[in-house]
Amino acid sequence: MAITLFGAEGDYRHPAVAGEAGVRPYIYVERLDDTLEKVSANGGAVVTKPYPEGGLWVATFRDPAGNVLGVWQHGPRD
């Protein structure tokens, strides 16, 4: 099995992008909705709209490079 760290095998000009697969970091934010507005305003896109997960609100977004990251907020969204 070959493991490629950069783009297509042998192509070292363009780093690989995690996209939907691989490790997905989740970042704590104080205001989830404000953070997602900033993501969209700066070239990113919401992948998964905010949803409740226990006492948290969670969402994912794609950055301009194509990486998918998660954000979470503790407590109510308002």
N, C-alpha and C positions, 0 to 999 in steps of 0.2 A: 504494500500500500504506500503510495507516495503522498507526502504531506506538503502542501504548498502554502507558504506564508504570504506570498505576494501575487495577487491576480492570477492569471493563467500561468501554468507551469512554465518556468523560464522567463517570464515577463516581470522584471523587477522595476518597471517604470511606474506602475500603478499599484499601490497597496491594496490588499484584499479588504472588503467591507463585510462586517459581521451581518448586516441586514437582519433577516428573520432568524437565522441560525446562530449557534454559538452562545457565548456568555452574554447575558443582558444585565448590565448594571442598573440598579434602581437608586435614585437620588432623593433624599428627603428634601421637601420644600415646605415653606410655611403657608403659601397660598397656591394651591394647585391650578386654579383657573387662571390666575395672573401669569403663572409660569407658562401655561400652554398658549396663552395669547402672545407672549414674548417669543416662544418657539415659532409660531406661525408668522409673526412679523419679521422674523430673521431668516426665513427660507426653509424652516422645518415644516413638518406636517404631523398632525395627530393621527396615530395609528389605531389606538384603542381609546375611546372616550372614557372619561372618569367613571369608575364603578366602585361601590362599597366593598370592602374586604375586612370584615370584622369592624374594628374601630378606626379603620383607615379609609382613605380614598386613593385609588390607584389609577394611573393612565400610562400609556406608552406613546412615544413619538419617534419620528424618523428625522435625524438631523440632515443638513444639506448634503453631507457626504454619503448618506444612505444608511447610516448606522441606526439601529433601533435601541432606544434607551427607555427606562421606566422612571416615573416620578411618583412619589407618594406623600400624602399629607395626613397627619394624625388629627382626628376629630372631625367636626362638621365642616362642610365646604363654605358656609356663609361667613 
